[in-house]
Amino acid sequence: MAAKMRGPRNGGGDAIPRRRPVVYLLVGLTGSGKTTYAQQVLEPAGVVRLSVDELVHQRHGRYGVDYPKQEYFAREAPVLAEVCKHLAHLVEAGQDVVVDYGLWLRREREEWKKLIEQAGGRWRLLYFDVPRQELLRRLAERNLRDDANALAVSPGALEDFYTRFEPPGEDEGAEVPSG
């Protein structure tokens, strides 16, 4: 007995392969342009943006103002779990997605890649490599804002970020976006 195939069929009776949605994983330090790229390039193309920072801001207010900076990771953890679950549902539904989150550690990137593949999607790792002086310039401007995408970052904090950040290795398949 032949196995039944589900889904649309082409004229020859064969099942038409289902398109695997793309999930864009953005990698870069604070101020490197991840959110701007997602909003100006990917969202207009129909890609759904999932922002961890925006959800944390909606629920808890401004980092270091409405709650102590040392509480950020505790407040972020349930949001990350929610974003992962929502991402899996979107991918299963065939939707392209961008994860607007820094993904500083290789271990984190590997976990997200696995989640995407298990949900039936394919990933693209986009690396925003911006020189230190340019990051400092951008952060000085951004620190004057108080929106969800403007966590205040001092030059000292940026130095700390550099010590914790793991740039993608050549074997991770990262691309440097254009546009």
PyMOL CGO cylinders between C-alpha atoms (Angstrom):
from pymol import cmd
from pymol.cgo import CYLINDER

trace = [
    CYLINDER, 0.00, 0.00, 0.00, 1.44, 3.34, -1.02, 0.3, 1, 1, 1, 1, 1, 1,
    CYLINDER, 1.44, 3.34, -1.02, 1.89, 6.04, 1.58, 0.3, 1, 1, 1, 1, 1, 1,
    CYLINDER, 1.89, 6.04, 1.58, -0.52, 8.94, 1.30, 0.3, 1, 1, 1, 1, 1, 1,
    CYLINDER, -0.52, 8.94, 1.30, 1.03, 12.30, 0.56, 0.3, 1, 1, 1, 1, 1, 1,
    CYLINDER, 1.03, 12.30, 0.56, -0.57, 15.40, 2.01, 0.3, 1, 1, 1, 1, 1, 1,
    CYLINDER, -0.57, 15.40, 2.01, -0.53, 18.89, 0.62, 0.3, 1, 1, 1, 1, 1, 1,
    CYLINDER, -0.53, 18.89, 0.62, -1.03, 20.42, -2.80, 0.3, 1, 1, 1, 1, 1, 1,
    CYLINDER, -1.03, 20.42, -2.80, -0.10, 18.46, -5.87, 0.3, 1, 1, 1, 1, 1, 1,
    CYLINDER, -0.10, 18.46, -5.87, 1.24, 19.50, -9.21, 0.3, 1, 1, 1, 1, 1, 1,
    CYLINDER, 1.24, 19.50, -9.21, -0.24, 18.34, -12.51, 0.3, 1, 1, 1, 1, 1, 1,
    CYLINDER, -0.24, 18.34, -12.51, 1.67, 15.04, -12.35, 0.3, 1, 1, 1, 1, 1, 1,
    CYLINDER, 1.67, 15.04, -12.35, 0.15, 14.07, -8.99, 0.3, 1, 1, 1, 1, 1, 1,
    CYLINDER, 0.15, 14.07, -8.99, 3.36, 14.65, -7.03, 0.3, 1, 1, 1, 1, 1, 1,
    CYLINDER, 3.36, 14.65, -7.03, 3.25, 16.66, -3.81, 0.3, 1, 1, 1, 1, 1, 1,
    CYLINDER, 3.25, 16.66, -3.81, 4.59, 20.18, -4.26, 0.3, 1, 1, 1, 1, 1, 1,
    CYLINDER, 4.59, 20.18, -4.26, 7.48, 20.74, -1.84, 0.3, 1, 1, 1, 1, 1, 1,
    CYLINDER, 7.48, 20.74, -1.84, 6.58, 23.18, 0.91, 0.3, 1, 1, 1, 1, 1, 1,
    CYLINDER, 6.58, 23.18, 0.91, 8.76, 26.29, 1.05, 0.3, 1, 1, 1, 1, 1, 1,
    CYLINDER, 8.76, 26.29, 1.05, 10.90, 26.38, 4.17, 0.3, 1, 1, 1, 1, 1, 1,
    CYLINDER, 10.90, 26.38, 4.17, 10.64, 29.77, 5.86, 0.3, 1, 1, 1, 1, 1, 1,
    CYLINDER, 10.64, 29.77, 5.86, 13.78, 31.75, 6.58, 0.3, 1, 1, 1, 1, 1, 1,
    CYLINDER, 13.78, 31.75, 6.58, 14.67, 33.01, 10.04, 0.3, 1, 1, 1, 1, 1, 1,
    CYLINDER, 14.67, 33.01, 10.04, 17.22, 35.80, 10.15, 0.3, 1, 1, 1, 1, 1, 1,
    CYLINDER, 17.22, 35.80, 10.15, 19.40, 35.64, 13.25, 0.3, 1, 1, 1, 1, 1, 1,
    CYLINDER, 19.40, 35.64, 13.25, 21.07, 38.99, 13.91, 0.3, 1, 1, 1, 1, 1, 1,
    CYLINDER, 21.07, 38.99, 13.91, 24.46, 39.00, 15.61, 0.3, 1, 1, 1, 1, 1, 1,
    CYLINDER, 24.46, 39.00, 15.61, 26.15, 42.12, 16.86, 0.3, 1, 1, 1, 1, 1, 1,
    CYLINDER, 26.15, 42.12, 16.86, 26.88, 44.36, 19.79, 0.3, 1, 1, 1, 1, 1, 1,
    CYLINDER, 26.88, 44.36, 19.79, 24.49, 46.98, 21.10, 0.3, 1, 1, 1, 1, 1, 1,
    CYLINDER, 24.49, 46.98, 21.10, 24.28, 49.82, 18.58, 0.3, 1, 1, 1, 1, 1, 1,
    CYLINDER, 24.28, 49.82, 18.58, 25.56, 47.81, 15.61, 0.3, 1, 1, 1, 1, 1, 1,
    CYLINDER, 25.56, 47.81, 15.61, 22.41, 48.39, 13.52, 0.3, 1, 1, 1, 1, 1, 1,
    CYLINDER, 22.41, 48.39, 13.52, 20.48, 45.16, 14.00, 0.3, 1, 1, 1, 1, 1, 1,
    CYLINDER, 20.48, 45.16, 14.00, 17.12, 46.75, 14.78, 0.3, 1, 1, 1, 1, 1, 1,
    CYLINDER, 17.12, 46.75, 14.78, 17.49, 49.42, 12.09, 0.3, 1, 1, 1, 1, 1, 1,
    CYLINDER, 17.49, 49.42, 12.09, 18.24, 46.73, 9.49, 0.3, 1, 1, 1, 1, 1, 1,
    CYLINDER, 18.24, 46.73, 9.49, 15.32, 44.60, 10.63, 0.3, 1, 1, 1, 1, 1, 1,
    CYLINDER, 15.32, 44.60, 10.63, 12.91, 47.55, 10.54, 0.3, 1, 1, 1, 1, 1, 1,
    CYLINDER, 12.91, 47.55, 10.54, 14.12, 49.14, 7.30, 0.3, 1, 1, 1, 1, 1, 1,
    CYLINDER, 14.12, 49.14, 7.30, 15.05, 46.11, 5.19, 0.3, 1, 1, 1, 1, 1, 1,
    CYLINDER, 15.05, 46.11, 5.19, 13.40, 42.93, 6.45, 0.3, 1, 1, 1, 1, 1, 1,
    CYLINDER, 13.40, 42.93, 6.45, 10.03, 44.10, 7.80, 0.3, 1, 1, 1, 1, 1, 1,
    CYLINDER, 10.03, 44.10, 7.80, 9.08, 45.94, 4.57, 0.3, 1, 1, 1, 1, 1, 1,
    CYLINDER, 9.08, 45.94, 4.57, 9.78, 42.66, 2.74, 0.3, 1, 1, 1, 1, 1, 1,
    CYLINDER, 9.78, 42.66, 2.74, 7.13, 40.90, 4.87, 0.3, 1, 1, 1, 1, 1, 1,
    CYLINDER, 7.13, 40.90, 4.87, 9.42, 39.38, 7.49, 0.3, 1, 1, 1, 1, 1, 1,
    CYLINDER, 9.42, 39.38, 7.49, 7.93, 39.30, 11.01, 0.3, 1, 1, 1, 1, 1, 1,
    CYLINDER, 7.93, 39.30, 11.01, 10.25, 40.92, 13.57, 0.3, 1, 1, 1, 1, 1, 1,
    CYLINDER, 10.25, 40.92, 13.57, 10.48, 39.49, 17.08, 0.3, 1, 1, 1, 1, 1, 1,
    CYLINDER, 10.48, 39.49, 17.08, 12.23, 41.89, 19.45, 0.3, 1, 1, 1, 1, 1, 1,
    CYLINDER, 12.23, 41.89, 19.45, 13.31, 40.74, 22.89, 0.3, 1, 1, 1, 1, 1, 1,
    CYLINDER, 13.31, 40.74, 22.89, 14.20, 44.27, 24.02, 0.3, 1, 1, 1, 1, 1, 1,
    CYLINDER, 14.20, 44.27, 24.02, 10.80, 45.66, 23.04, 0.3, 1, 1, 1, 1, 1, 1,
    CYLINDER, 10.80, 45.66, 23.04, 8.94, 42.96, 24.97, 0.3, 1, 1, 1, 1, 1, 1,
    CYLINDER, 8.94, 42.96, 24.97, 11.09, 43.46, 28.06, 0.3, 1, 1, 1, 1, 1, 1,
    CYLINDER, 11.09, 43.46, 28.06, 10.46, 47.21, 27.80, 0.3, 1, 1, 1, 1, 1, 1,
    CYLINDER, 10.46, 47.21, 27.80, 6.68, 46.72, 27.40, 0.3, 1, 1, 1, 1, 1, 1,
    CYLINDER, 6.68, 46.72, 27.40, 6.52, 44.60, 30.54, 0.3, 1, 1, 1, 1, 1, 1,
    CYLINDER, 6.52, 44.60, 30.54, 9.10, 46.20, 32.80, 0.3, 1, 1, 1, 1, 1, 1,
    CYLINDER, 9.10, 46.20, 32.80, 9.93, 49.69, 31.56, 0.3, 1, 1, 1, 1, 1, 1,
    CYLINDER, 9.93, 49.69, 31.56, 13.33, 51.18, 30.88, 0.3, 1, 1, 1, 1, 1, 1,
    CYLINDER, 13.33, 51.18, 30.88, 16.54, 49.34, 31.73, 0.3, 1, 1, 1, 1, 1, 1,
    CYLINDER, 16.54, 49.34, 31.73, 18.30, 50.97, 34.67, 0.3, 1, 1, 1, 1, 1, 1,
    CYLINDER, 18.30, 50.97, 34.67, 15.47, 53.48, 35.18, 0.3, 1, 1, 1, 1, 1, 1,
    CYLINDER, 15.47, 53.48, 35.18, 12.29, 51.53, 35.98, 0.3, 1, 1, 1, 1, 1, 1,
    CYLINDER, 12.29, 51.53, 35.98, 14.17, 48.53, 37.35, 0.3, 1, 1, 1, 1, 1, 1,
    CYLINDER, 14.17, 48.53, 37.35, 17.78, 47.93, 38.44, 0.3, 1, 1, 1, 1, 1, 1,
    CYLINDER, 17.78, 47.93, 38.44, 20.24, 46.98, 35.68, 0.3, 1, 1, 1, 1, 1, 1,
    CYLINDER, 20.24, 46.98, 35.68, 21.26, 43.82, 37.56, 0.3, 1, 1, 1, 1, 1, 1,
    CYLINDER, 21.26, 43.82, 37.56, 17.68, 42.51, 37.17, 0.3, 1, 1, 1, 1, 1, 1,
    CYLINDER, 17.68, 42.51, 37.17, 17.71, 42.62, 33.37, 0.3, 1, 1, 1, 1, 1, 1,
    CYLINDER, 17.71, 42.62, 33.37, 18.57, 38.97, 32.76, 0.3, 1, 1, 1, 1, 1, 1,
    CYLINDER, 18.57, 38.97, 32.76, 15.95, 37.73, 35.22, 0.3, 1, 1, 1, 1, 1, 1,
    CYLINDER, 15.95, 37.73, 35.22, 13.34, 39.85, 33.47, 0.3, 1, 1, 1, 1, 1, 1,
    CYLINDER, 13.34, 39.85, 33.47, 14.59, 38.84, 30.04, 0.3, 1, 1, 1, 1, 1, 1,
    CYLINDER, 14.59, 38.84, 30.04, 14.49, 35.05, 30.62, 0.3, 1, 1, 1, 1, 1, 1,
    CYLINDER, 14.49, 35.05, 30.62, 10.69, 34.56, 30.42, 0.3, 1, 1, 1, 1, 1, 1,
    CYLINDER, 10.69, 34.56, 30.42, 10.54, 36.88, 27.40, 0.3, 1, 1, 1, 1, 1, 1,
    CYLINDER, 10.54, 36.88, 27.40, 13.15, 34.77, 25.59, 0.3, 1, 1, 1, 1, 1, 1,
    CYLINDER, 13.15, 34.77, 25.59, 11.14, 31.62, 26.28, 0.3, 1, 1, 1, 1, 1, 1,
    CYLINDER, 11.14, 31.62, 26.28, 8.03, 33.31, 24.89, 0.3, 1, 1, 1, 1, 1, 1,
    CYLINDER, 8.03, 33.31, 24.89, 9.87, 34.55, 21.79, 0.3, 1, 1, 1, 1, 1, 1,
    CYLINDER, 9.87, 34.55, 21.79, 11.22, 31.04, 21.12, 0.3, 1, 1, 1, 1, 1, 1,
    CYLINDER, 11.22, 31.04, 21.12, 7.73, 29.57, 21.34, 0.3, 1, 1, 1, 1, 1, 1,
    CYLINDER, 7.73, 29.57, 21.34, 6.25, 32.27, 19.09, 0.3, 1, 1, 1, 1, 1, 1,
    CYLINDER, 6.25, 32.27, 19.09, 9.11, 31.82, 16.61, 0.3, 1, 1, 1, 1, 1, 1,
    CYLINDER, 9.11, 31.82, 16.61, 8.46, 28.08, 16.35, 0.3, 1, 1, 1, 1, 1, 1,
    CYLINDER, 8.46, 28.08, 16.35, 4.73, 28.71, 15.68, 0.3, 1, 1, 1, 1, 1, 1,
    CYLINDER, 4.73, 28.71, 15.68, 5.50, 31.29, 12.99, 0.3, 1, 1, 1, 1, 1, 1,
    CYLINDER, 5.50, 31.29, 12.99, 8.00, 29.00, 11.25, 0.3, 1, 1, 1, 1, 1, 1,
    CYLINDER, 8.00, 29.00, 11.25, 5.58, 26.06, 11.39, 0.3, 1, 1, 1, 1, 1, 1,
    CYLINDER, 5.58, 26.06, 11.39, 3.01, 28.34, 9.74, 0.3, 1, 1, 1, 1, 1, 1,
    CYLINDER, 3.01, 28.34, 9.74, 5.47, 29.14, 6.93, 0.3, 1, 1, 1, 1, 1, 1,
    CYLINDER, 5.47, 29.14, 6.93, 6.31, 32.71, 7.97, 0.3, 1, 1, 1, 1, 1, 1,
    CYLINDER, 6.31, 32.71, 7.97, 9.74, 34.31, 7.51, 0.3, 1, 1, 1, 1, 1, 1,
    CYLINDER, 9.74, 34.31, 7.51, 10.99, 35.85, 10.77, 0.3, 1, 1, 1, 1, 1, 1,
    CYLINDER, 10.99, 35.85, 10.77, 13.82, 38.04, 12.04, 0.3, 1, 1, 1, 1, 1, 1,
    CYLINDER, 13.82, 38.04, 12.04, 15.00, 37.57, 15.62, 0.3, 1, 1, 1, 1, 1, 1,
    CYLINDER, 15.00, 37.57, 15.62, 16.00, 41.06, 16.75, 0.3, 1, 1, 1, 1, 1, 1,
    CYLINDER, 16.00, 41.06, 16.75, 18.38, 40.02, 19.50, 0.3, 1, 1, 1, 1, 1, 1,
    CYLINDER, 18.38, 40.02, 19.50, 22.18, 40.25, 19.71, 0.3, 1, 1, 1, 1, 1, 1,
    CYLINDER, 22.18, 40.25, 19.71, 23.05, 36.55, 20.00, 0.3, 1, 1, 1, 1, 1, 1,
    CYLINDER, 23.05, 36.55, 20.00, 26.44, 37.32, 21.52, 0.3, 1, 1, 1, 1, 1, 1,
    CYLINDER, 26.44, 37.32, 21.52, 27.42, 33.74, 22.33, 0.3, 1, 1, 1, 1, 1, 1,
    CYLINDER, 27.42, 33.74, 22.33, 28.06, 30.89, 19.92, 0.3, 1, 1, 1, 1, 1, 1,
    CYLINDER, 28.06, 30.89, 19.92, 26.17, 28.53, 22.23, 0.3, 1, 1, 1, 1, 1, 1,
    CYLINDER, 26.17, 28.53, 22.23, 23.07, 30.74, 21.99, 0.3, 1, 1, 1, 1, 1, 1,
    CYLINDER, 23.07, 30.74, 21.99, 23.33, 30.90, 18.20, 0.3, 1, 1, 1, 1, 1, 1,
    CYLINDER, 23.33, 30.90, 18.20, 23.53, 27.11, 17.99, 0.3, 1, 1, 1, 1, 1, 1,
    CYLINDER, 23.53, 27.11, 17.99, 20.42, 26.76, 20.19, 0.3, 1, 1, 1, 1, 1, 1,
    CYLINDER, 20.42, 26.76, 20.19, 18.44, 29.14, 17.98, 0.3, 1, 1, 1, 1, 1, 1,
    CYLINDER, 18.44, 29.14, 17.98, 19.58, 27.35, 14.82, 0.3, 1, 1, 1, 1, 1, 1,
    CYLINDER, 19.58, 27.35, 14.82, 18.44, 24.03, 16.26, 0.3, 1, 1, 1, 1, 1, 1,
    CYLINDER, 18.44, 24.03, 16.26, 15.04, 25.47, 17.23, 0.3, 1, 1, 1, 1, 1, 1,
    CYLINDER, 15.04, 25.47, 17.23, 14.56, 26.86, 13.72, 0.3, 1, 1, 1, 1, 1, 1,
    CYLINDER, 14.56, 26.86, 13.72, 15.49, 23.60, 12.02, 0.3, 1, 1, 1, 1, 1, 1,
    CYLINDER, 15.49, 23.60, 12.02, 13.24, 21.58, 14.34, 0.3, 1, 1, 1, 1, 1, 1,
    CYLINDER, 13.24, 21.58, 14.34, 10.33, 23.89, 13.47, 0.3, 1, 1, 1, 1, 1, 1,
    CYLINDER, 10.33, 23.89, 13.47, 10.96, 23.28, 9.75, 0.3, 1, 1, 1, 1, 1, 1,
    CYLINDER, 10.96, 23.28, 9.75, 12.74, 26.52, 8.89, 0.3, 1, 1, 1, 1, 1, 1,
    CYLINDER, 12.74, 26.52, 8.89, 16.15, 27.48, 7.66, 0.3, 1, 1, 1, 1, 1, 1,
    CYLINDER, 16.15, 27.48, 7.66, 18.34, 30.13, 9.21, 0.3, 1, 1, 1, 1, 1, 1,
    CYLINDER, 18.34, 30.13, 9.21, 20.55, 32.92, 7.96, 0.3, 1, 1, 1, 1, 1, 1,
    CYLINDER, 20.55, 32.92, 7.96, 23.07, 34.38, 10.38, 0.3, 1, 1, 1, 1, 1, 1,
    CYLINDER, 23.07, 34.38, 10.38, 23.66, 38.10, 9.74, 0.3, 1, 1, 1, 1, 1, 1,
    CYLINDER, 23.66, 38.10, 9.74, 26.69, 39.62, 11.47, 0.3, 1, 1, 1, 1, 1, 1,
    CYLINDER, 26.69, 39.62, 11.47, 26.81, 43.36, 12.13, 0.3, 1, 1, 1, 1, 1, 1,
    CYLINDER, 26.81, 43.36, 12.13, 30.51, 44.08, 12.62, 0.3, 1, 1, 1, 1, 1, 1,
    CYLINDER, 30.51, 44.08, 12.62, 30.89, 47.78, 13.44, 0.3, 1, 1, 1, 1, 1, 1,
    CYLINDER, 30.89, 47.78, 13.44, 34.15, 49.45, 14.51, 0.3, 1, 1, 1, 1, 1, 1,
    CYLINDER, 34.15, 49.45, 14.51, 34.38, 50.43, 18.20, 0.3, 1, 1, 1, 1, 1, 1,
    CYLINDER, 34.38, 50.43, 18.20, 34.56, 54.20, 17.53, 0.3, 1, 1, 1, 1, 1, 1,
    CYLINDER, 34.56, 54.20, 17.53, 31.41, 54.06, 15.40, 0.3, 1, 1, 1, 1, 1, 1,
    CYLINDER, 31.41, 54.06, 15.40, 29.60, 52.10, 18.11, 0.3, 1, 1, 1, 1, 1, 1,
    CYLINDER, 29.60, 52.10, 18.11, 30.59, 54.73, 20.67, 0.3, 1, 1, 1, 1, 1, 1,
    CYLINDER, 30.59, 54.73, 20.67, 29.29, 57.49, 18.38, 0.3, 1, 1, 1, 1, 1, 1,
    CYLINDER, 29.29, 57.49, 18.38, 25.98, 55.71, 17.78, 0.3, 1, 1, 1, 1, 1, 1,
    CYLINDER, 25.98, 55.71, 17.78, 25.52, 54.91, 21.46, 0.3, 1, 1, 1, 1, 1, 1,
    CYLINDER, 25.52, 54.91, 21.46, 26.15, 58.53, 22.49, 0.3, 1, 1, 1, 1, 1, 1,
    CYLINDER, 26.15, 58.53, 22.49, 23.26, 59.55, 20.21, 0.3, 1, 1, 1, 1, 1, 1,
    CYLINDER, 23.26, 59.55, 20.21, 21.04, 56.65, 21.21, 0.3, 1, 1, 1, 1, 1, 1,
    CYLINDER, 21.04, 56.65, 21.21, 21.57, 57.20, 24.95, 0.3, 1, 1, 1, 1, 1, 1,
    CYLINDER, 21.57, 57.20, 24.95, 19.58, 60.44, 24.60, 0.3, 1, 1, 1, 1, 1, 1,
    CYLINDER, 19.58, 60.44, 24.60, 16.44, 58.49, 23.66, 0.3, 1, 1, 1, 1, 1, 1,
    CYLINDER, 16.44, 58.49, 23.66, 14.16, 56.61, 26.06, 0.3, 1, 1, 1, 1, 1, 1,
    CYLINDER, 14.16, 56.61, 26.06, 12.41, 54.12, 23.77, 0.3, 1, 1, 1, 1, 1, 1,
    CYLINDER, 12.41, 54.12, 23.77, 12.50, 50.32, 23.98, 0.3, 1, 1, 1, 1, 1, 1,
    CYLINDER, 12.50, 50.32, 23.98, 15.41, 50.11, 21.55, 0.3, 1, 1, 1, 1, 1, 1,
    CYLINDER, 15.41, 50.11, 21.55, 17.62, 52.57, 23.40, 0.3, 1, 1, 1, 1, 1, 1,
    CYLINDER, 17.62, 52.57, 23.40, 19.07, 50.81, 26.40, 0.3, 1, 1, 1, 1, 1, 1,
    CYLINDER, 19.07, 50.81, 26.40, 21.56, 53.29, 27.85, 0.3, 1, 1, 1, 1, 1, 1,
    CYLINDER, 21.56, 53.29, 27.85, 25.11, 52.04, 27.35, 0.3, 1, 1, 1, 1, 1, 1,
    CYLINDER, 25.11, 52.04, 27.35, 28.16, 53.85, 28.72, 0.3, 1, 1, 1, 1, 1, 1,
    CYLINDER, 28.16, 53.85, 28.72, 31.63, 53.54, 27.15, 0.3, 1, 1, 1, 1, 1, 1,
    CYLINDER, 31.63, 53.54, 27.15, 32.63, 51.37, 30.14, 0.3, 1, 1, 1, 1, 1, 1,
    CYLINDER, 32.63, 51.37, 30.14, 29.65, 49.08, 29.61, 0.3, 1, 1, 1, 1, 1, 1,
    CYLINDER, 29.65, 49.08, 29.61, 30.55, 48.76, 25.92, 0.3, 1, 1, 1, 1, 1, 1,
    CYLINDER, 30.55, 48.76, 25.92, 34.05, 47.63, 26.92, 0.3, 1, 1, 1, 1, 1, 1,
    CYLINDER, 34.05, 47.63, 26.92, 32.45, 44.99, 29.15, 0.3, 1, 1, 1, 1, 1, 1,
    CYLINDER, 32.45, 44.99, 29.15, 30.25, 43.90, 26.23, 0.3, 1, 1, 1, 1, 1, 1,
    CYLINDER, 30.25, 43.90, 26.23, 33.35, 43.40, 24.06, 0.3, 1, 1, 1, 1, 1, 1,
    CYLINDER, 33.35, 43.40, 24.06, 34.85, 41.05, 26.66, 0.3, 1, 1, 1, 1, 1, 1,
    CYLINDER, 34.85, 41.05, 26.66, 31.68, 38.90, 26.64, 0.3, 1, 1, 1, 1, 1, 1,
    CYLINDER, 31.68, 38.90, 26.64, 30.93, 38.97, 22.90, 0.3, 1, 1, 1, 1, 1, 1,
    CYLINDER, 30.93, 38.97, 22.90, 31.94, 36.01, 20.71, 0.3, 1, 1, 1, 1, 1, 1,
    CYLINDER, 31.94, 36.01, 20.71, 32.08, 37.04, 17.04, 0.3, 1, 1, 1, 1, 1, 1,
    CYLINDER, 32.08, 37.04, 17.04, 30.85, 34.31, 14.70, 0.3, 1, 1, 1, 1, 1, 1,
    CYLINDER, 30.85, 34.31, 14.70, 33.52, 31.86, 13.62, 0.3, 1, 1, 1, 1, 1, 1,
    CYLINDER, 33.52, 31.86, 13.62, 34.14, 31.15, 9.95, 0.3, 1, 1, 1, 1, 1, 1,
    CYLINDER, 34.14, 31.15, 9.95, 32.38, 27.80, 10.37, 0.3, 1, 1, 1, 1, 1, 1,
    CYLINDER, 32.38, 27.80, 10.37, 29.10, 29.40, 11.50, 0.3, 1, 1, 1, 1, 1, 1,
    CYLINDER, 29.10, 29.40, 11.50, 28.01, 30.56, 8.06, 0.3, 1, 1, 1, 1, 1, 1,
    CYLINDER, 28.01, 30.56, 8.06, 27.60, 34.22, 9.00, 0.3, 1, 1, 1, 1, 1, 1,
    CYLINDER, 27.60, 34.22, 9.00, 26.94, 36.82, 6.34, 0.3, 1, 1, 1, 1, 1, 1,
    CYLINDER, 26.94, 36.82, 6.34, 27.59, 40.55, 6.53, 0.3, 1, 1, 1, 1, 1, 1,
    CYLINDER, 27.59, 40.55, 6.53, 24.38, 42.25, 5.38, 0.3, 1, 1, 1, 1, 1, 1,
    CYLINDER, 24.38, 42.25, 5.38, 24.33, 44.96, 2.76, 0.3, 1, 1, 1, 1, 1, 1,
    CYLINDER, 24.33, 44.96, 2.76, 21.75, 47.69, 2.51, 0.3, 1, 1, 1, 1, 1, 1,
]
cmd.load_cgo(trace, "trace")
